[in-house]
């Protein structure tokens, strides 16, 4: 890094915690990679029910079809 450049740090908002210790995950938390989500360490008294319910509904990549590839660009 040159002397004239400014270093910018990225900030990720993982979620919020309310008064009843219920964790409300943010978009970054829901779409975190498996490696990132395995590094999360939550205290035992936090309620993670919302995070567990929403994590099962997220999309996991695109659909893979078991068929021969067809070029449909011009209707052929």
Chimera marker file (.cmm) of the C-alpha trace (Angstrom):
<marker_set name="trace">
<marker id="1" x="0.000" y="0.000" z="0.000" r="1" g="1" b="0" radius="0.5"/>
<marker id="2" x="1.350" y="3.419" z="-0.940" r="1" g="1" b="0" radius="0.5"/>
<marker id="3" x="1.634" y="6.247" z="1.576" r="1" g="1" b="0" radius="0.5"/>
<marker id="4" x="-1.015" y="8.365" z="-0.164" r="1" g="1" b="0" radius="0.5"/>
<marker id="5" x="-3.686" y="5.634" z="-0.115" r="1" g="1" b="0" radius="0.5"/>
<marker id="6" x="-6.281" y="5.386" z="2.600" r="1" g="1" b="0" radius="0.5"/>
<marker id="7" x="-7.087" y="1.968" z="4.010" r="1" g="1" b="0" radius="0.5"/>
<marker id="8" x="-10.817" y="1.210" z="4.082" r="1" g="1" b="0" radius="0.5"/>
<marker id="9" x="-12.188" y="-1.406" z="6.439" r="1" g="1" b="0" radius="0.5"/>
<marker id="10" x="-15.341" y="-3.303" z="5.572" r="1" g="1" b="0" radius="0.5"/>
<marker id="11" x="-18.112" y="-3.579" z="8.130" r="1" g="1" b="0" radius="0.5"/>
<marker id="12" x="-20.657" y="-6.403" z="8.139" r="1" g="1" b="0" radius="0.5"/>
<marker id="13" x="-23.887" y="-6.128" z="10.084" r="1" g="1" b="0" radius="0.5"/>
<marker id="14" x="-24.535" y="-9.707" z="11.255" r="1" g="1" b="0" radius="0.5"/>
<marker id="15" x="-27.768" y="-8.933" z="13.117" r="1" g="1" b="0" radius="0.5"/>
<marker id="16" x="-29.331" y="-7.326" z="16.167" r="1" g="1" b="0" radius="0.5"/>
<marker id="17" x="-30.011" y="-8.447" z="19.721" r="1" g="1" b="0" radius="0.5"/>
<marker id="18" x="-33.127" y="-7.279" z="21.545" r="1" g="1" b="0" radius="0.5"/>
<marker id="19" x="-33.780" y="-6.896" z="25.281" r="1" g="1" b="0" radius="0.5"/>
<marker id="20" x="-34.924" y="-10.526" z="25.660" r="1" g="1" b="0" radius="0.5"/>
<marker id="21" x="-31.619" y="-11.842" z="24.181" r="1" g="1" b="0" radius="0.5"/>
<marker id="22" x="-33.351" y="-12.830" z="20.938" r="1" g="1" b="0" radius="0.5"/>
<marker id="23" x="-30.919" y="-12.590" z="18.013" r="1" g="1" b="0" radius="0.5"/>
<marker id="24" x="-32.406" y="-11.249" z="14.775" r="1" g="1" b="0" radius="0.5"/>
<marker id="25" x="-30.029" y="-12.170" z="11.914" r="1" g="1" b="0" radius="0.5"/>
<marker id="26" x="-29.243" y="-9.733" z="9.143" r="1" g="1" b="0" radius="0.5"/>
<marker id="27" x="-28.752" y="-10.455" z="5.457" r="1" g="1" b="0" radius="0.5"/>
<marker id="28" x="-25.003" y="-11.003" z="5.906" r="1" g="1" b="0" radius="0.5"/>
<marker id="29" x="-25.651" y="-13.658" z="8.542" r="1" g="1" b="0" radius="0.5"/>
<marker id="30" x="-28.288" y="-15.492" z="6.506" r="1" g="1" b="0" radius="0.5"/>
<marker id="31" x="-26.201" y="-15.601" z="3.334" r="1" g="1" b="0" radius="0.5"/>
<marker id="32" x="-22.858" y="-16.301" z="5.028" r="1" g="1" b="0" radius="0.5"/>
<marker id="33" x="-20.773" y="-19.112" z="3.604" r="1" g="1" b="0" radius="0.5"/>
<marker id="34" x="-20.501" y="-22.366" z="5.504" r="1" g="1" b="0" radius="0.5"/>
<marker id="35" x="-16.943" y="-21.480" z="6.563" r="1" g="1" b="0" radius="0.5"/>
<marker id="36" x="-18.084" y="-18.123" z="7.962" r="1" g="1" b="0" radius="0.5"/>
<marker id="37" x="-21.119" y="-19.528" z="9.764" r="1" g="1" b="0" radius="0.5"/>
<marker id="38" x="-19.028" y="-22.208" z="11.465" r="1" g="1" b="0" radius="0.5"/>
<marker id="39" x="-16.919" y="-19.451" z="13.051" r="1" g="1" b="0" radius="0.5"/>
<marker id="40" x="-19.925" y="-17.862" z="14.815" r="1" g="1" b="0" radius="0.5"/>
<marker id="41" x="-19.825" y="-18.248" z="18.580" r="1" g="1" b="0" radius="0.5"/>
<marker id="42" x="-23.047" y="-17.317" z="20.379" r="1" g="1" b="0" radius="0.5"/>
<marker id="43" x="-23.557" y="-17.201" z="24.156" r="1" g="1" b="0" radius="0.5"/>
<marker id="44" x="-25.771" y="-19.979" z="25.517" r="1" g="1" b="0" radius="0.5"/>
<marker id="45" x="-28.415" y="-17.575" z="26.857" r="1" g="1" b="0" radius="0.5"/>
<marker id="46" x="-29.200" y="-16.087" z="23.409" r="1" g="1" b="0" radius="0.5"/>
<marker id="47" x="-32.388" y="-17.177" z="21.654" r="1" g="1" b="0" radius="0.5"/>
<marker id="48" x="-31.359" y="-18.286" z="18.133" r="1" g="1" b="0" radius="0.5"/>
<marker id="49" x="-34.741" y="-19.673" z="17.052" r="1" g="1" b="0" radius="0.5"/>
<marker id="50" x="-35.279" y="-17.010" z="14.371" r="1" g="1" b="0" radius="0.5"/>
<marker id="51" x="-31.859" y="-17.656" z="12.864" r="1" g="1" b="0" radius="0.5"/>
<marker id="52" x="-32.439" y="-21.421" z="12.754" r="1" g="1" b="0" radius="0.5"/>
<marker id="53" x="-35.885" y="-21.019" z="11.178" r="1" g="1" b="0" radius="0.5"/>
<marker id="54" x="-34.692" y="-18.632" z="8.458" r="1" g="1" b="0" radius="0.5"/>
<marker id="55" x="-31.466" y="-20.463" z="7.607" r="1" g="1" b="0" radius="0.5"/>
<marker id="56" x="-33.381" y="-23.440" z="6.214" r="1" g="1" b="0" radius="0.5"/>
<marker id="57" x="-35.342" y="-21.295" z="3.730" r="1" g="1" b="0" radius="0.5"/>
<marker id="58" x="-32.459" y="-19.595" z="1.935" r="1" g="1" b="0" radius="0.5"/>
<marker id="59" x="-31.630" y="-20.512" z="-1.645" r="1" g="1" b="0" radius="0.5"/>
<marker id="60" x="-28.578" y="-22.697" z="-2.158" r="1" g="1" b="0" radius="0.5"/>
<marker id="61" x="-27.305" y="-21.960" z="-5.652" r="1" g="1" b="0" radius="0.5"/>
<marker id="62" x="-28.911" y="-22.677" z="-8.986" r="1" g="1" b="0" radius="0.5"/>
<marker id="63" x="-30.781" y="-25.742" z="-10.183" r="1" g="1" b="0" radius="0.5"/>
<marker id="64" x="-28.780" y="-28.416" z="-11.985" r="1" g="1" b="0" radius="0.5"/>
<marker id="65" x="-30.729" y="-30.275" z="-14.659" r="1" g="1" b="0" radius="0.5"/>
<marker id="66" x="-30.006" y="-33.875" z="-15.575" r="1" g="1" b="0" radius="0.5"/>
<marker id="67" x="-30.541" y="-33.505" z="-19.319" r="1" g="1" b="0" radius="0.5"/>
<marker id="68" x="-28.725" y="-32.833" z="-22.573" r="1" g="1" b="0" radius="0.5"/>
<marker id="69" x="-27.700" y="-29.198" z="-23.111" r="1" g="1" b="0" radius="0.5"/>
<marker id="70" x="-29.827" y="-27.366" z="-25.693" r="1" g="1" b="0" radius="0.5"/>
<marker id="71" x="-29.179" y="-23.929" z="-27.181" r="1" g="1" b="0" radius="0.5"/>
<marker id="72" x="-32.504" y="-22.089" z="-26.870" r="1" g="1" b="0" radius="0.5"/>
<marker id="73" x="-31.243" y="-18.677" z="-27.905" r="1" g="1" b="0" radius="0.5"/>
<marker id="74" x="-32.965" y="-18.688" z="-31.325" r="1" g="1" b="0" radius="0.5"/>
<marker id="75" x="-35.661" y="-21.268" z="-30.666" r="1" g="1" b="0" radius="0.5"/>
<marker id="76" x="-33.703" y="-24.174" z="-32.123" r="1" g="1" b="0" radius="0.5"/>
<link id1="1" id2="2" r="1" g="1" b="0" radius="0.2"/>
<link id1="2" id2="3" r="1" g="1" b="0" radius="0.2"/>
<link id1="3" id2="4" r="1" g="1" b="0" radius="0.2"/>
<link id1="4" id2="5" r="1" g="1" b="0" radius="0.2"/>
<link id1="5" id2="6" r="1" g="1" b="0" radius="0.2"/>
<link id1="6" id2="7" r="1" g="1" b="0" radius="0.2"/>
<link id1="7" id2="8" r="1" g="1" b="0" radius="0.2"/>
<link id1="8" id2="9" r="1" g="1" b="0" radius="0.2"/>
<link id1="9" id2="10" r="1" g="1" b="0" radius="0.2"/>
<link id1="10" id2="11" r="1" g="1" b="0" radius="0.2"/>
<link id1="11" id2="12" r="1" g="1" b="0" radius="0.2"/>
<link id1="12" id2="13" r="1" g="1" b="0" radius="0.2"/>
<link id1="13" id2="14" r="1" g="1" b="0" radius="0.2"/>
<link id1="14" id2="15" r="1" g="1" b="0" radius="0.2"/>
<link id1="15" id2="16" r="1" g="1" b="0" radius="0.2"/>
<link id1="16" id2="17" r="1" g="1" b="0" radius="0.2"/>
<link id1="17" id2="18" r="1" g="1" b="0" radius="0.2"/>
<link id1="18" id2="19" r="1" g="1" b="0" radius="0.2"/>
<link id1="19" id2="20" r="1" g="1" b="0" radius="0.2"/>
<link id1="20" id2="21" r="1" g="1" b="0" radius="0.2"/>
<link id1="21" id2="22" r="1" g="1" b="0" radius="0.2"/>
<link id1="22" id2="23" r="1" g="1" b="0" radius="0.2"/>
<link id1="23" id2="24" r="1" g="1" b="0" radius="0.2"/>
<link id1="24" id2="25" r="1" g="1" b="0" radius="0.2"/>
<link id1="25" id2="26" r="1" g="1" b="0" radius="0.2"/>
<link id1="26" id2="27" r="1" g="1" b="0" radius="0.2"/>
<link id1="27" id2="28" r="1" g="1" b="0" radius="0.2"/>
<link id1="28" id2="29" r="1" g="1" b="0" radius="0.2"/>
<link id1="29" id2="30" r="1" g="1" b="0" radius="0.2"/>
<link id1="30" id2="31" r="1" g="1" b="0" radius="0.2"/>
<link id1="31" id2="32" r="1" g="1" b="0" radius="0.2"/>
<link id1="32" id2="33" r="1" g="1" b="0" radius="0.2"/>
<link id1="33" id2="34" r="1" g="1" b="0" radius="0.2"/>
<link id1="34" id2="35" r="1" g="1" b="0" radius="0.2"/>
<link id1="35" id2="36" r="1" g="1" b="0" radius="0.2"/>
<link id1="36" id2="37" r="1" g="1" b="0" radius="0.2"/>
<link id1="37" id2="38" r="1" g="1" b="0" radius="0.2"/>
<link id1="38" id2="39" r="1" g="1" b="0" radius="0.2"/>
<link id1="39" id2="40" r="1" g="1" b="0" radius="0.2"/>
<link id1="40" id2="41" r="1" g="1" b="0" radius="0.2"/>
<link id1="41" id2="42" r="1" g="1" b="0" radius="0.2"/>
<link id1="42" id2="43" r="1" g="1" b="0" radius="0.2"/>
<link id1="43" id2="44" r="1" g="1" b="0" radius="0.2"/>
<link id1="44" id2="45" r="1" g="1" b="0" radius="0.2"/>
<link id1="45" id2="46" r="1" g="1" b="0" radius="0.2"/>
<link id1="46" id2="47" r="1" g="1" b="0" radius="0.2"/>
<link id1="47" id2="48" r="1" g="1" b="0" radius="0.2"/>
<link id1="48" id2="49" r="1" g="1" b="0" radius="0.2"/>
<link id1="49" id2="50" r="1" g="1" b="0" radius="0.2"/>
<link id1="50" id2="51" r="1" g="1" b="0" radius="0.2"/>
<link id1="51" id2="52" r="1" g="1" b="0" radius="0.2"/>
<link id1="52" id2="53" r="1" g="1" b="0" radius="0.2"/>
<link id1="53" id2="54" r="1" g="1" b="0" radius="0.2"/>
<link id1="54" id2="55" r="1" g="1" b="0" radius="0.2"/>
<link id1="55" id2="56" r="1" g="1" b="0" radius="0.2"/>
<link id1="56" id2="57" r="1" g="1" b="0" radius="0.2"/>
<link id1="57" id2="58" r="1" g="1" b="0" radius="0.2"/>
<link id1="58" id2="59" r="1" g="1" b="0" radius="0.2"/>
<link id1="59" id2="60" r="1" g="1" b="0" radius="0.2"/>
<link id1="60" id2="61" r="1" g="1" b="0" radius="0.2"/>
<link id1="61" id2="62" r="1" g="1" b="0" radius="0.2"/>
<link id1="62" id2="63" r="1" g="1" b="0" radius="0.2"/>
<link id1="63" id2="64" r="1" g="1" b="0" radius="0.2"/>
<link id1="64" id2="65" r="1" g="1" b="0" radius="0.2"/>
<link id1="65" id2="66" r="1" g="1" b="0" radius="0.2"/>
<link id1="66" id2="67" r="1" g="1" b="0" radius="0.2"/>
<link id1="67" id2="68" r="1" g="1" b="0" radius="0.2"/>
<link id1="68" id2="69" r="1" g="1" b="0" radius="0.2"/>
<link id1="69" id2="70" r="1" g="1" b="0" radius="0.2"/>
<link id1="70" id2="71" r="1" g="1" b="0" radius="0.2"/>
<link id1="71" id2="72" r="1" g="1" b="0" radius="0.2"/>
<link id1="72" id2="73" r="1" g="1" b="0" radius="0.2"/>
<link id1="73" id2="74" r="1" g="1" b="0" radius="0.2"/>
<link id1="74" id2="75" r="1" g="1" b="0" radius="0.2"/>
<link id1="75" id2="76" r="1" g="1" b="0" radius="0.2"/>
</marker_set>
